[in-house]
Amino acid sequence: MSTTWILVSDRARARLFSLVPGAGELEELSDFVNPLGDVRTFEGERPPSTHDRIGHTSHGIEPHTTPEEKSARAFASQLAGAVEHGRVEHRFQDLVLIAPAHFLGALNTALGPQERRCVVSEVCKDLVDASPARIHQELPRSIQRGQGIVMDRQH
């Protein structure tokens, strides 16, 4: 019997569930909160500036990465660390990722190659505040029944 972990997340919060074949319901293992997940830049906010080497002029510089992106990447890395820890301890065999598209990409980038091999399904939806029963309904049928699948991406 293989255990499946379901990571349901967005850039501000994540919930980790376990689904054991035969149990039929999700067990919540962890809840993660990103305190900077709701950081937003203000419209019209002046970018940082720099001074030229000669003279007294300055000009604005644009950041390469927004604070939202930095926060999302850091949170995705934290979640990837938790998943890696679970994989190393053999706590699951299959992994399902459920997240909005913008954060699903950050999760995929943060996961290591061994954790990526565990991913059997990706569901591109924002379900972080959904009930465990609702999350279970959104899983592919083969996972709900505890059957292994190669890869299923729902968008």
N, C-alpha and C positions, 0 to 999 in steps of 0.2 A: 504494500500500500504506500503510495507516494503522497506526501503532504504538499499542498499548493499554498503559496503565500500570495496575497492580493494586496498590492500597494496602491491606495487610492489617495491622490494628492493634487494640490495646486501649489502656487508659489508661497502661500501663507500657512498652509496646514497639510498634514498627511496623516493617514490612518493605515495601520498595517493589520491585516486579517490573516487568519489561517483557515484553510478548508481541508479537512481530513475526509477522505472517501468514506462513505457510510454514515458520517455524522449529519450531513444534509444542511448544516447551517454554518455561518461564519462566526469565528471566535475572534474578537478584537484583541490583538496582542500589544499594540503600542499606539500612542497618539503623539505626533510631533507638531510643534508650533514654530514658525519662523517669525520672530518678533519684528523683523524688517520686511515681512512679506507684503505689507500694504504701503510701503514707501512709494511716494509718487513725487515726481518733479513738478514744480509749479510752472504753469504756462507763463511765459514772459519773464521767467527768472533769468537774470544775467549770467552768462557762462563765466567761468573763471577767466582771469586775464593774465597776460604776461607782459613784461616791459621789454622793449627792444634794447639791444646792447648800446646803441648810440642814440642819444636824444632822450626826450621825455615822453615819447608816445607809447601807447599800449594797445593791444588788440585782444579780442576775445579768443579763447581756445575752446573747442568743443570736445567733450569727453568721448572716447572711443566706445565706451560701454556705459549704458545708463545705470543709475543706482538700482533700478528694478531688475535689470539683467544680472548685475553683480549679486544681488540678494538671492535671486532665483538659482543662479549657478552654485552659490555657497550652500543653499538649502538642498539642492539636488545632490551635491557631494556628500552632505551629511546623511541623506537617505541612502545613497549608494553604499556608504560605510556600514550602515545598519544591515543592509541586504547582504553585503559581503560577510559580515560577522555571522549572520544566520546560515549562509552557505557553508562557511568554514566549519561551523558546528553541526552541519548536516541536519539542520532543523527543517529544511524544505528541499524539494527536488525541482518543482516547477514554480514559475513566477508569472503573475499577471500584473500588468501596469495599467492603471486607469487614471487618466489626467486630461486636462484640456490640451489642445494641440501645442500651444506655446510652451507649456511646461513638460509635456511628453518628450519634446526634443532635448530639453535640458537633462532630463532623467536618462535618456538614451546615451547622451554624451558622457554623463558622469559614471555610468555603470562600467565596471571592468569587463574584459572579454569573457571571463568565466561566468560572471553573473548574467551577461547578455545571452549566453548559451542556455540559461535556465528559463528565459522569457518564452512562454508558450502562447501568450496572447497580449494584445494591446487594445484598450478600449479608449477611444478619443472622446471623452465626456467629462464634464465637471460634476462629480458625484461625492465630493469630499464631505458634504453635509448630509448625504442621504443615509437612510436607515440601512442596517446590515441586510435586511430582507430585500430592499430595493437594489442594493449593490449585487446581491446574489442573482437577482433576476437579469441583470445586465451581463452576467458572465456567459460566454458561449455554452451551449447545451452540453457539449462533451465535457467541459470542466465541471459544470453543475452536477453531472452524473459521476464524476470521478474518473473519466476515461482520458487517457493521454492524447494529446494532439501535437502535430509538428509545429505549426505556427498559424495563428489567426489574428488578423488585424481588422478591427471594426472601426470605421470612421463615420 
